[in-house]
């Protein structure tokens, strides 16, 4: 069976990921490009006895060297590894989305054009003459609605035909436009007459006009190339004008208006993109969406916590007891397998709800407006406007914020967003912290909450600076360039299909992570009863001289460790430690509740300074075990998941220590 390689190239929101997922399904893998924090996706599909490997190239708006994504994309195309480059363009905004094709012109690799969102284009009253466009371009052109599975047989046949008879993009008229400018002809004289590798001389010259230093470094006479770039400071305006003139020439006669549509913004959209009002509109919609997600997820999460866990506990206990099995086996199975399954079912219930609700917001075209209005604010943290949604979602659930980071096209920005999102206290944290604050400080608990919020903003800023040096270097940052998509009807089948695919992917990876962590804590915390002390308690007592540096007794330190499993389990842990009632691991995983008088017991046993230190440590510790699993699922990286987790454990202890030693002076 022969194997062919095809590269998918397109701007963000062009339907590239949808096509990749629908073509390859579960036969895909994700990694990193060598030496880059840029996501590499490849997958396969078979058609008529032939296997095709699809490379989903990073989404970008051009092939300039403004980011790692763009450099990786064009280097891959020019390497000749792909036999065919499939360029995607959004039919509903054809003039802008064809810019990628214009930027591709001059790369000597066979190509074809796929027009997506043709249904939205027709809703706007614009029909495209595919045959005429194909004649002008000299390459195959296919139009389709990417979420519709019935469209893929047509696309696969087009791939098969394009590979049997490779076609190259007709660039004659574009190059003639370039050559009418003397500055361009000067650039053309600096590059090899026959080009370099798969880059034509004309393409190289155009990139010199754009000030592309990577291209300058490819040339023999680098000094002259850099001198030219310095001279042609407005060269990119000249090449851009030529590209848009070429696009206008292409679509003349090929785009037919079937009805008159109003181009005026609606009152809502004027508010949605307003620099000030737009932020409040976005916050309101995100809060409503988060509430909607929680309502939708509620029954599914209750299924995991209130049905699956108790049912499995009962089943395991009855079965093991019936066959004469030991008590420790019941404890192990329930603590690891039963608990993990219940937690993960609850987790994927929330993932499903988030994908449905926020998938709807993205499908109708509003998500891009959120990114647009928050871009300047997010830039101060080294992030894009798209990062605001995951950060706000984290107030509800860190897992939701982590899952929401998948909207970011840049892998470095995605990792940085996840790292910063962990600093946002979730709803569970805001359930536990006021309880602790009231126990230790009574009416002064309001001031404690304000202190925590101030620390949160400081933590987010410092985290962004620390991780941003590697993930989003200042020299690589650029403002968000995007085309606001038209509003259109959601495609419910596509939303549900995507949500279910993400749920299954999350379930497989999360169950493994949660099971391993639960097993480790069971081993450390298991005790046979009758006054036996668990290994976790022995460790806690042994390291108390060290934990005191951070203002934490060994009991508080055990609560700190438990907060990395579940914030809700912190009070339960104290119930076990101070009353000796229950199982440490069961308390940590919220299987049993805290002693009714535990807050009074804690307040009597722990000083106010230590109490404040504990509140800080718990708040900014690893959010929970499920957030860790979700981070691994989204980043596809054990290394980065451990880096982020390690950073939060260390920073939480440092903040706790500083808080304790300062508070101890005044309390």
Secondary structure, 3 states (H helix, E strand, C coil): CCEEEEEEEECCCCCHHHHHHHHHCCCEEEEECCCCCCEEEEEEEEECCEEEEEEECCCCCCCCCCCHHHHHHHHHHHCCCCCEEEEEEEHHHHHHHCHHHHHHCCECCCEEEEEECHHHHHHCCEEECHHHHHHHHCCCEEECCCCCHHHHHHHHHHHHHHHHCCCCCCCHHHHHHHHCCHHHHHHHCCCCCCCECCECHHHHHHHHHCCCHHHHHHCCCHHHHHHHHHHCCCHHHHHHHHHHHHHHHHHCCCEEECCCCCCCCCHHHHHHCCCCHHHHHHHHHHHHHHHHHHHHHHHHHHHHHHHHHHHHHHHHHHHHHHCCCCHHHHHHHHHHHHHHHHHHHHHHHHHHHHHHHHHHHHHCCCHHHHHHHHHHHHHCCCCCCCHHHHHHHCCCCHHHHHHHHHHCCCHHHHHHHHHHHCCCCCCCHHHHHHHHHHHHHHHHHHHHHHHHHHHHHHHHHHHHHHHHHHHCCHHHCCCCCCCCCCCCCCCHHHHHHHHHHHHHHHHHHHHHHHHHHHHHHHHHHCCCCCCCCCHHHHHHHHCHHHHHHHCCCHHHHHHHHHHCCCCCHHHHHHHHHHHCCCCHHHHHCCCCCCCCCHHHHHHHHCCHHHHHHHHHHHHCCCCCHHHHHHHHHHHCCHHHHHHHHHHHHHHHHHHHHHHHHHHHHHC
